Amino acid sequence: MDISVNELRKAIISDNELSFSNNGRDYILYGWDQCDGYVLSFECYGELIWQSAPMPRSACADEFIKYYIGSQGAVI
């Protein structure tokens, strides 16, 4: 199932993990709370593709969405 930007944003804000497919590839987006903020990681088949610095969860969502939208021209 392909996923929209709105679905990604909702998942980041409300969940700690999301699995989805895009362009025929399987991804996992997951995060965790640390003492200095929330960290969000994005992987494809076990390979780390993107990771945020610790920050508020909503800021992680914004940073990831910018990355995700920018990557749509390339097959990520």
C-alpha positions, 0 to 999 in steps of 0.5 A, a space after each residue: 500500500 502506498 501512503 500519503 503525506 497526510 497519513 505519514 504525518 498522522 502516523 508520526 504524531 500518534 504512533 511509534 512505528 509504521 510500515 508501508 510500501 512505496 514504489 514497490 519497496 517496503 519501509 519502516 518508520 519508527 521513533 522513540 523518546 529520549 531525554 533530549 527529545 524524540 528521534 525518528 528513523 526511516 529504514 528500507 530492508 534494514 538499511 537506515 536511510 534517514 534519521 532525525 536529531 532529537 527534537 519535539 515529535 512535531 518537528 521530527 514529522 516536519 523534517 521527515 515530510 520535507 525529506 520524503 517530499 524531496 525524495 519523491 523525484 528519486 526512487 527511495 
